[in-house]
Amino acid sequence: MESRNKKAILQIKRTIKDIKNYQNDYFYANVFENFASTLNKYALQLDLPGFKFEEFHYSVSKKTINENGYRSLLHYVETLEEELPQAYTNHTDNNRPPSKTDAQKVFIVHGRDTTSLIETELILNRAGLKPIVLSRQINSGLTLIEKFEKYADVSYAVVLLTPDDVGAYVEGNIQPDLKFRARQNVLFELGFFYGKLGRSNVTCLIKNNVEKPSDIDGIAYIPFDKSVAEIELHLLKELGAANMNVESLW
């Protein structure tokens, strides 16, 4: 087993070196998808998170990866490099204490607003925390709920309530008053993390035109207008108050 883990670490390091030494004017999709596939294969053996290119990481032609996709992969590579020493220890010492990295994981619950998602990720990264986005983790043959439960092992959750759906109370209303609402999966995951982590370890960021869920209305939300960057300081203060190790509060 130890030899297998050493091989996995060696393969990851080789692939990371290939990514950093890549020299071409274009980030060809097939090349970088192979890089990601190799990293995922061996990261899985070490119980490390995987990486997935999203739709917005590709060029219009789908033949190349754009700058955003390349930067996302580099950030993932940096995370792997930080976790590799601990990953090896984890597989050779069953009595290890919890790592600092585990304690810094923040799950981002989100809908279809990719701009708000990316902005939130950037804020957490700058603060020295580790954002977890479910769609970017490898499936490992798990069902969706099994995958969610696996990666929900975090210390904190940030929930993005953005205008992705519309809905209204319809009984007796000939013309229902449609209002913007968050996705149903977002509300489910919000309730899940309230139960798992407690309200003090969950922060809701709500876009101004979104209807608040009635069954949890009255709780504290952090509203923003167009960009999550507007409330960066407020979010970092909430994280600091929850004893998350935030590197830069101001």
Secondary structure, DSSP 8 states (H G I E B T S, - for coil): -HHHHHHHHHHHHHHHHHHHT---SS-BHHHHHHHHHHHHHHHHHTT-------GGGB-TTSSBB-HHHHHHHHHHHHHHHHHHHHHHHHTT-TT----HHHHTEEEEE--S-HHHHHHHHHHHHHTT-EEE-GGGS--TT--HHHHHHHHT--SEEEEEE-S-EEE---TT-SS---EEE--HHHHHHHHHHHHHH-GGGEEEEEETTS---GGGTTS-EEEESS-GGGGHHHHHHHHHHTT---S---
